[in-house]
């Protein structure tokens, strides 16, 4: 059977009203993209990311701070404007000779210049270690951009006449009426 004939048959079958159907189609629910509450949560999340990134950058100007487990194995910290994660596999050392040290914080005075580059990933050719670094200016910039976009979308909801709590469109409702979706005042 040809595809054109099949689609013609389908059109005829679908165009006939069914015995139990009503004459009017059901009204479509208005489409909501982001409720205002999740936008507020997102805005605060990105603001906190920005504040933490700027604080970590300020600390890394003078200090190298890292959280480390076994000596020379896993490290997570900030140094010279970067957030770093360093991983050394256990097979690079004699595991039975390593002390069972708890994870501890280490603070060292920084003596290297500040870094201004892109995120990097290094893996040694011998497989001895790998490290990932991301500049803190990039995380701060991403946090600011996320907070601004969330705030802009929340203001757009307000201008469209949507409920500020759940994002339901309030078109056709009096200004003093409660929201039919969440029951809160406008």
Residue pairs with C-beta under 8 A, 6 or more apart in sequence:
17 23
30 168
30 169
32 162
32 166
32 167
32 168
32 169
33 153
33 167
34 153
34 157
34 167
35 165
35 166
35 167
36 154
36 157
36 158
36 162
36 163
36 164
36 165
36 166
36 167
37 165
37 166
39 150
39 151
39 153
39 154
39 157
40 150
40 154
42 146
42 147
42 150
43 146
43 147
43 150
43 151
43 154
45 146
46 142
46 143
46 144
46 145
46 146
46 147
46 150
47 143
47 147
48 143
49 139
49 140
49 142
49 143
49 146
50 140
50 143
50 144
50 147
51 143
53 136
53 137
53 139
53 140
53 143
54 136
54 140
56 78
56 83
56 136
57 78
57 81
57 136
57 137
57 140
59 65
59 78
60 78
60 79
60 80
60 81
60 82
60 110
60 136
61 81
61 110
61 114
62 109
62 110
63 107
63 108
63 109
63 110
64 77
64 78
64 79
64 80
64 107
64 108
64 109
64 110
65 77
65 78
65 79
65 105
65 106
65 107
65 108
66 75
66 76
66 77
66 78
66 79
66 84
66 105
66 106
67 75
67 76
67 77
67 103
67 104
67 105
67 106
68 74
68 75
68 76
68 77
68 103
68 104
68 106
69 75
69 101
69 102
69 103
70 98
70 99
70 101
71 98
71 99
71 101
72 88
72 93
73 87
73 88
73 90
73 93
73 98
74 85
74 86
74 87
74 88
75 84
75 85
75 86
76 84
76 85
76 86
77 83
77 84
77 106
78 84
78 136
79 110
79 112
80 110
80 112
80 113
80 114
80 115
81 114
81 115
81 116
81 135
81 136
81 137
82 115
82 133
82 134
82 135
82 136
83 133
83 134
83 136
83 139
84 131
84 132
84 133
85 131
85 132
85 133
86 129
86 130
86 131
87 129
87 130
87 131
88 128
88 129
89 127
89 128
89 129
92 127
92 128
92 129
115 135
116 135
116 137
117 135
118 135
118 138
119 132
119 133
119 134
119 135
119 138
120 131
120 132
120 133
121 130
121 131
121 132
122 130
122 131
123 129
123 130
124 130
154 164
157 164
157 167
158 164
160 169
161 169
161 170
161 171
162 168
162 169
162 170
163 169
163 170
163 179
163 181
163 182
163 184
163 186
164 186
165 179
165 182
165 184
166 179
166 181
166 182
166 184
168 179
168 180
168 181
168 182
170 177
170 179
170 186
173 180
175 186
176 185
176 186
177 186
178 184
178 185
178 186
179 185
179 186
